[in-house]
Amino acid sequence: MSEPTIEPTGEQIKALLDSSQEGPITMVNLLRFRDQALAPDEGMSGAEAYGIYSQGVAPFLDEAGGKVLSAVACSQSVIGPAEPEWHMVIMVEYPSREAFLQMVGNADYQEVARHRSAALGDSRLILSNRLA
């Protein structure tokens, strides 16, 4: 299993900024929650802390023109390790890379995102494009 990652690297942000690709993107979020959340959400589970983030991010998502396409709880591995790797998968569509970057660069969003960081033990954020 790879090292847990919660935040993007500088190289990953640079690649997002440097891309000339236009049009909508879909961010695929693979999420593994901590048993116990970190600050500022000590005393609750990671899933509970992520619920706080989910409620707080909604206005920023609306402002960015983004929308949740699907949010599902993972229950069983059919192909892959017997032990589940992820607790939840969320697919979020944004009108563009720029819209996503403006949202996550907003200082008020970053305050809300503290709950995301407190909640997650590991994550992946995969930029995806529609094939059709």
PyMOL commands that place a pseudoatom at each C-alpha (Angstrom):
pseudoatom trace, name=CA, resn=MET, resi=1, chain=A, elem=C, hetatm=0, pos=[0.000, 0.000, 0.000]
pseudoatom trace, name=CA, resn=SER, resi=2, chain=A, elem=C, hetatm=0, pos=[1.283, 3.480, -0.808]
pseudoatom trace, name=CA, resn=GLU, resi=3, chain=A, elem=C, hetatm=0, pos=[1.947, 6.298, 1.644]
pseudoatom trace, name=CA, resn=PRO, resi=4, chain=A, elem=C, hetatm=0, pos=[-1.194, 8.114, 2.789]
pseudoatom trace, name=CA, resn=THR, resi=5, chain=A, elem=C, hetatm=0, pos=[-1.783, 11.408, 0.988]
pseudoatom trace, name=CA, resn=ILE, resi=6, chain=A, elem=C, hetatm=0, pos=[-4.252, 14.107, 1.880]
pseudoatom trace, name=CA, resn=GLU, resi=7, chain=A, elem=C, hetatm=0, pos=[-2.963, 17.230, 0.109]
pseudoatom trace, name=CA, resn=PRO, resi=8, chain=A, elem=C, hetatm=0, pos=[-1.585, 17.750, -3.413]
pseudoatom trace, name=CA, resn=THR, resi=9, chain=A, elem=C, hetatm=0, pos=[2.125, 18.235, -3.984]
pseudoatom trace, name=CA, resn=GLY, resi=10, chain=A, elem=C, hetatm=0, pos=[3.542, 21.413, -5.450]
pseudoatom trace, name=CA, resn=GLU, resi=11, chain=A, elem=C, hetatm=0, pos=[4.220, 19.535, -8.694]
pseudoatom trace, name=CA, resn=GLN, resi=12, chain=A, elem=C, hetatm=0, pos=[0.605, 18.407, -8.906]
pseudoatom trace, name=CA, resn=ILE, resi=13, chain=A, elem=C, hetatm=0, pos=[-0.689, 21.963, -8.395]
pseudoatom trace, name=CA, resn=LYS, resi=14, chain=A, elem=C, hetatm=0, pos=[1.778, 23.265, -10.987]
pseudoatom trace, name=CA, resn=ALA, resi=15, chain=A, elem=C, hetatm=0, pos=[0.543, 20.686, -13.521]
pseudoatom trace, name=CA, resn=LEU, resi=16, chain=A, elem=C, hetatm=0, pos=[-3.042, 21.849, -12.927]
pseudoatom trace, name=CA, resn=LEU, resi=17, chain=A, elem=C, hetatm=0, pos=[-2.048, 25.492, -13.333]
pseudoatom trace, name=CA, resn=ASP, resi=18, chain=A, elem=C, hetatm=0, pos=[0.098, 24.898, -16.419]
pseudoatom trace, name=CA, resn=SER, resi=19, chain=A, elem=C, hetatm=0, pos=[-2.449, 22.868, -18.367]
pseudoatom trace, name=CA, resn=SER, resi=20, chain=A, elem=C, hetatm=0, pos=[-4.067, 24.499, -21.381]
pseudoatom trace, name=CA, resn=GLN, resi=21, chain=A, elem=C, hetatm=0, pos=[-6.879, 21.928, -21.466]
pseudoatom trace, name=CA, resn=GLU, resi=22, chain=A, elem=C, hetatm=0, pos=[-10.287, 23.548, -21.535]
pseudoatom trace, name=CA, resn=GLY, resi=23, chain=A, elem=C, hetatm=0, pos=[-13.759, 22.350, -20.746]
pseudoatom trace, name=CA, resn=PRO, resi=24, chain=A, elem=C, hetatm=0, pos=[-15.377, 20.462, -17.900]
pseudoatom trace, name=CA, resn=ILE, resi=25, chain=A, elem=C, hetatm=0, pos=[-13.478, 18.136, -15.612]
pseudoatom trace, name=CA, resn=THR, resi=26, chain=A, elem=C, hetatm=0, pos=[-14.593, 15.482, -13.175]
pseudoatom trace, name=CA, resn=MET, resi=27, chain=A, elem=C, hetatm=0, pos=[-12.697, 15.022, -9.948]
pseudoatom trace, name=CA, resn=VAL, resi=28, chain=A, elem=C, hetatm=0, pos=[-12.851, 11.460, -8.653]
pseudoatom trace, name=CA, resn=ASN, resi=29, chain=A, elem=C, hetatm=0, pos=[-12.344, 11.483, -4.866]
pseudoatom trace, name=CA, resn=LEU, resi=30, chain=A, elem=C, hetatm=0, pos=[-11.283, 8.227, -3.202]
pseudoatom trace, name=CA, resn=LEU, resi=31, chain=A, elem=C, hetatm=0, pos=[-11.631, 8.654, 0.551]
pseudoatom trace, name=CA, resn=ARG, resi=32, chain=A, elem=C, hetatm=0, pos=[-10.495, 6.689, 3.591]
pseudoatom trace, name=CA, resn=PHE, resi=33, chain=A, elem=C, hetatm=0, pos=[-11.617, 8.157, 6.888]
pseudoatom trace, name=CA, resn=ARG, resi=34, chain=A, elem=C, hetatm=0, pos=[-9.649, 8.222, 10.123]
pseudoatom trace, name=CA, resn=ASP, resi=35, chain=A, elem=C, hetatm=0, pos=[-11.162, 6.297, 13.019]
pseudoatom trace, name=CA, resn=GLN, resi=36, chain=A, elem=C, hetatm=0, pos=[-10.784, 9.478, 15.096]
pseudoatom trace, name=CA, resn=ALA, resi=37, chain=A, elem=C, hetatm=0, pos=[-10.629, 12.911, 13.459]
pseudoatom trace, name=CA, resn=LEU, resi=38, chain=A, elem=C, hetatm=0, pos=[-7.779, 15.301, 14.120]
pseudoatom trace, name=CA, resn=ALA, resi=39, chain=A, elem=C, hetatm=0, pos=[-8.108, 18.968, 15.142]
pseudoatom trace, name=CA, resn=PRO, resi=40, chain=A, elem=C, hetatm=0, pos=[-10.331, 20.891, 14.737]
pseudoatom trace, name=CA, resn=ASP, resi=41, chain=A, elem=C, hetatm=0, pos=[-12.695, 17.905, 14.976]
pseudoatom trace, name=CA, resn=GLU, resi=42, chain=A, elem=C, hetatm=0, pos=[-11.246, 15.882, 17.833]
pseudoatom trace, name=CA, resn=GLY, resi=43, chain=A, elem=C, hetatm=0, pos=[-13.782, 13.724, 19.616]
pseudoatom trace, name=CA, resn=MET, resi=44, chain=A, elem=C, hetatm=0, pos=[-15.628, 12.702, 16.462]
pseudoatom trace, name=CA, resn=SER, resi=45, chain=A, elem=C, hetatm=0, pos=[-15.023, 10.112, 13.796]
pseudoatom trace, name=CA, resn=GLY, resi=46, chain=A, elem=C, hetatm=0, pos=[-13.389, 10.931, 10.494]
pseudoatom trace, name=CA, resn=ALA, resi=47, chain=A, elem=C, hetatm=0, pos=[-16.706, 10.268, 8.744]
pseudoatom trace, name=CA, resn=GLU, resi=48, chain=A, elem=C, hetatm=0, pos=[-18.441, 12.780, 11.026]
pseudoatom trace, name=CA, resn=ALA, resi=49, chain=A, elem=C, hetatm=0, pos=[-15.741, 15.389, 10.377]
pseudoatom trace, name=CA, resn=TYR, resi=50, chain=A, elem=C, hetatm=0, pos=[-16.095, 14.812, 6.638]
pseudoatom trace, name=CA, resn=GLY, resi=51, chain=A, elem=C, hetatm=0, pos=[-19.816, 15.486, 7.030]
pseudoatom trace, name=CA, resn=ILE, resi=52, chain=A, elem=C, hetatm=0, pos=[-18.940, 18.931, 8.407]
pseudoatom trace, name=CA, resn=TYR, resi=53, chain=A, elem=C, hetatm=0, pos=[-16.680, 19.512, 5.402]
pseudoatom trace, name=CA, resn=SER, resi=54, chain=A, elem=C, hetatm=0, pos=[-19.417, 18.339, 3.004]
pseudoatom trace, name=CA, resn=GLN, resi=55, chain=A, elem=C, hetatm=0, pos=[-21.913, 20.831, 4.405]
pseudoatom trace, name=CA, resn=GLY, resi=56, chain=A, elem=C, hetatm=0, pos=[-19.361, 23.650, 4.462]
pseudoatom trace, name=CA, resn=VAL, resi=57, chain=A, elem=C, hetatm=0, pos=[-18.097, 23.095, 0.921]
pseudoatom trace, name=CA, resn=ALA, resi=58, chain=A, elem=C, hetatm=0, pos=[-21.563, 23.220, -0.680]
pseudoatom trace, name=CA, resn=PRO, resi=59, chain=A, elem=C, hetatm=0, pos=[-21.721, 27.024, -1.155]
pseudoatom trace, name=CA, resn=PHE, resi=60, chain=A, elem=C, hetatm=0, pos=[-18.197, 27.080, -2.623]
pseudoatom trace, name=CA, resn=LEU, resi=61, chain=A, elem=C, hetatm=0, pos=[-19.096, 24.268, -4.992]
pseudoatom trace, name=CA, resn=ASP, resi=62, chain=A, elem=C, hetatm=0, pos=[-22.216, 26.143, -6.107]
pseudoatom trace, name=CA, resn=GLU, resi=63, chain=A, elem=C, hetatm=0, pos=[-20.236, 29.340, -6.627]
pseudoatom trace, name=CA, resn=ALA, resi=64, chain=A, elem=C, hetatm=0, pos=[-17.681, 27.453, -8.738]
pseudoatom trace, name=CA, resn=GLY, resi=65, chain=A, elem=C, hetatm=0, pos=[-20.429, 25.938, -10.893]
pseudoatom trace, name=CA, resn=GLY, resi=66, chain=A, elem=C, hetatm=0, pos=[-19.557, 22.466, -9.640]
pseudoatom trace, name=CA, resn=LYS, resi=67, chain=A, elem=C, hetatm=0, pos=[-21.908, 19.625, -8.880]
pseudoatom trace, name=CA, resn=VAL, resi=68, chain=A, elem=C, hetatm=0, pos=[-21.693, 16.256, -7.202]
pseudoatom trace, name=CA, resn=LEU, resi=69, chain=A, elem=C, hetatm=0, pos=[-22.381, 13.598, -9.817]
pseudoatom trace, name=CA, resn=SER, resi=70, chain=A, elem=C, hetatm=0, pos=[-22.247, 10.653, -7.444]
pseudoatom trace, name=CA, resn=ALA, resi=71, chain=A, elem=C, hetatm=0, pos=[-21.334, 9.881, -3.850]
pseudoatom trace, name=CA, resn=VAL, resi=72, chain=A, elem=C, hetatm=0, pos=[-21.229, 6.243, -2.819]
pseudoatom trace, name=CA, resn=ALA, resi=73, chain=A, elem=C, hetatm=0, pos=[-20.094, 4.254, 0.193]
pseudoatom trace, name=CA, resn=CYS, resi=74, chain=A, elem=C, hetatm=0, pos=[-17.735, 1.400, -0.655]
pseudoatom trace, name=CA, resn=SER, resi=75, chain=A, elem=C, hetatm=0, pos=[-18.822, -1.936, 0.786]
pseudoatom trace, name=CA, resn=GLN, resi=76, chain=A, elem=C, hetatm=0, pos=[-16.968, -4.857, -0.799]
pseudoatom trace, name=CA, resn=SER, resi=77, chain=A, elem=C, hetatm=0, pos=[-13.895, -5.453, -2.911]
pseudoatom trace, name=CA, resn=VAL, resi=78, chain=A, elem=C, hetatm=0, pos=[-14.749, -7.665, -5.883]
pseudoatom trace, name=CA, resn=ILE, resi=79, chain=A, elem=C, hetatm=0, pos=[-11.351, -7.310, -7.617]
pseudoatom trace, name=CA, resn=GLY, resi=80, chain=A, elem=C, hetatm=0, pos=[-8.389, -6.286, -5.515]
pseudoatom trace, name=CA, resn=PRO, resi=81, chain=A, elem=C, hetatm=0, pos=[-7.362, -6.607, -1.883]
pseudoatom trace, name=CA, resn=ALA, resi=82, chain=A, elem=C, hetatm=0, pos=[-9.859, -8.345, 0.400]
pseudoatom trace, name=CA, resn=GLU, resi=83, chain=A, elem=C, hetatm=0, pos=[-9.528, -5.514, 2.911]
pseudoatom trace, name=CA, resn=PRO, resi=84, chain=A, elem=C, hetatm=0, pos=[-11.458, -2.476, 1.637]
pseudoatom trace, name=CA, resn=GLU, resi=85, chain=A, elem=C, hetatm=0, pos=[-9.130, 0.350, 0.582]
pseudoatom trace, name=CA, resn=TRP, resi=86, chain=A, elem=C, hetatm=0, pos=[-11.660, 3.179, 0.440]
pseudoatom trace, name=CA, resn=HIS, resi=87, chain=A, elem=C, hetatm=0, pos=[-14.708, 4.144, 2.468]
pseudoatom trace, name=CA, resn=MET, resi=88, chain=A, elem=C, hetatm=0, pos=[-16.279, 6.462, -0.085]
pseudoatom trace, name=CA, resn=VAL, resi=89, chain=A, elem=C, hetatm=0, pos=[-16.022, 7.554, -3.713]
pseudoatom trace, name=CA, resn=ILE, resi=90, chain=A, elem=C, hetatm=0, pos=[-17.322, 10.966, -4.761]
pseudoatom trace, name=CA, resn=MET, resi=91, chain=A, elem=C, hetatm=0, pos=[-17.369, 12.286, -8.322]
pseudoatom trace, name=CA, resn=VAL, resi=92, chain=A, elem=C, hetatm=0, pos=[-17.598, 16.075, -8.671]
pseudoatom trace, name=CA, resn=GLU, resi=93, chain=A, elem=C, hetatm=0, pos=[-17.869, 17.898, -11.988]
pseudoatom trace, name=CA, resn=TYR, resi=94, chain=A, elem=C, hetatm=0, pos=[-16.485, 21.417, -12.478]
pseudoatom trace, name=CA, resn=PRO, resi=95, chain=A, elem=C, hetatm=0, pos=[-16.948, 23.597, -15.553]
pseudoatom trace, name=CA, resn=SER, resi=96, chain=A, elem=C, hetatm=0, pos=[-13.159, 23.926, -15.886]
pseudoatom trace, name=CA, resn=ARG, resi=97, chain=A, elem=C, hetatm=0, pos=[-9.811, 23.482, -14.184]
pseudoatom trace, name=CA, resn=GLU, resi=98, chain=A, elem=C, hetatm=0, pos=[-9.855, 27.211, -13.513]
pseudoatom trace, name=CA, resn=ALA, resi=99, chain=A, elem=C, hetatm=0, pos=[-13.170, 26.965, -11.636]
pseudoatom trace, name=CA, resn=PHE, resi=100, chain=A, elem=C, hetatm=0, pos=[-11.753, 24.186, -9.461]
pseudoatom trace, name=CA, resn=LEU, resi=101, chain=A, elem=C, hetatm=0, pos=[-8.518, 26.098, -8.786]
pseudoatom trace, name=CA, resn=GLN, resi=102, chain=A, elem=C, hetatm=0, pos=[-10.381, 29.293, -7.901]
pseudoatom trace, name=CA, resn=MET, resi=103, chain=A, elem=C, hetatm=0, pos=[-12.523, 27.383, -5.438]
pseudoatom trace, name=CA, resn=VAL, resi=104, chain=A, elem=C, hetatm=0, pos=[-9.678, 25.621, -3.654]
pseudoatom trace, name=CA, resn=GLY, resi=105, chain=A, elem=C, hetatm=0, pos=[-7.616, 28.833, -3.648]
pseudoatom trace, name=CA, resn=ASN, resi=106, chain=A, elem=C, hetatm=0, pos=[-10.326, 30.750, -1.802]
pseudoatom trace, name=CA, resn=ALA, resi=107, chain=A, elem=C, hetatm=0, pos=[-9.205, 31.519, 1.781]
pseudoatom trace, name=CA, resn=ASP, resi=108, chain=A, elem=C, hetatm=0, pos=[-12.716, 30.871, 3.133]
pseudoatom trace, name=CA, resn=TYR, resi=109, chain=A, elem=C, hetatm=0, pos=[-12.799, 27.491, 1.387]
pseudoatom trace, name=CA, resn=GLN, resi=110, chain=A, elem=C, hetatm=0, pos=[-9.407, 26.642, 2.890]
pseudoatom trace, name=CA, resn=GLU, resi=111, chain=A, elem=C, hetatm=0, pos=[-10.831, 27.256, 6.351]
pseudoatom trace, name=CA, resn=VAL, resi=112, chain=A, elem=C, hetatm=0, pos=[-13.620, 24.738, 5.637]
pseudoatom trace, name=CA, resn=ALA, resi=113, chain=A, elem=C, hetatm=0, pos=[-11.094, 22.300, 4.109]
pseudoatom trace, name=CA, resn=ARG, resi=114, chain=A, elem=C, hetatm=0, pos=[-9.474, 21.921, 7.542]
pseudoatom trace, name=CA, resn=HIS, resi=115, chain=A, elem=C, hetatm=0, pos=[-12.349, 19.530, 8.318]
pseudoatom trace, name=CA, resn=ARG, resi=116, chain=A, elem=C, hetatm=0, pos=[-11.462, 17.464, 5.245]
pseudoatom trace, name=CA, resn=SER, resi=117, chain=A, elem=C, hetatm=0, pos=[-7.857, 17.171, 6.378]
pseudoatom trace, name=CA, resn=ALA, resi=118, chain=A, elem=C, hetatm=0, pos=[-8.960, 16.281, 9.909]
pseudoatom trace, name=CA, resn=ALA, resi=119, chain=A, elem=C, hetatm=0, pos=[-11.289, 13.586, 8.563]
pseudoatom trace, name=CA, resn=LEU, resi=120, chain=A, elem=C, hetatm=0, pos=[-9.086, 11.717, 6.114]
pseudoatom trace, name=CA, resn=GLY, resi=121, chain=A, elem=C, hetatm=0, pos=[-6.503, 9.054, 6.732]
pseudoatom trace, name=CA, resn=ASP, resi=122, chain=A, elem=C, hetatm=0, pos=[-5.808, 8.754, 3.002]
pseudoatom trace, name=CA, resn=SER, resi=123, chain=A, elem=C, hetatm=0, pos=[-7.253, 10.015, -0.242]
pseudoatom trace, name=CA, resn=ARG, resi=124, chain=A, elem=C, hetatm=0, pos=[-6.813, 10.290, -3.975]
pseudoatom trace, name=CA, resn=LEU, resi=125, chain=A, elem=C, hetatm=0, pos=[-8.106, 13.096, -6.166]
pseudoatom trace, name=CA, resn=ILE, resi=126, chain=A, elem=C, hetatm=0, pos=[-8.054, 12.047, -9.790]
pseudoatom trace, name=CA, resn=LEU, resi=127, chain=A, elem=C, hetatm=0, pos=[-8.741, 14.612, -12.507]
pseudoatom trace, name=CA, resn=SER, resi=128, chain=A, elem=C, hetatm=0, pos=[-10.795, 12.899, -15.187]
pseudoatom trace, name=CA, resn=ASN, resi=129, chain=A, elem=C, hetatm=0, pos=[-12.319, 13.904, -18.506]
pseudoatom trace, name=CA, resn=ARG, resi=130, chain=A, elem=C, hetatm=0, pos=[-15.479, 12.643, -20.133]
pseudoatom trace, name=CA, resn=LEU, resi=131, chain=A, elem=C, hetatm=0, pos=[-14.923, 10.309, -23.049]
pseudoatom trace, name=CA, resn=ALA, resi=132, chain=A, elem=C, hetatm=0, pos=[-18.247, 11.035, -24.708]
for i in range(1, 132): cmd.bond("trace and resi %d" % i, "trace and resi %d" % (i + 1))
show_as sticks, trace
zoom trace
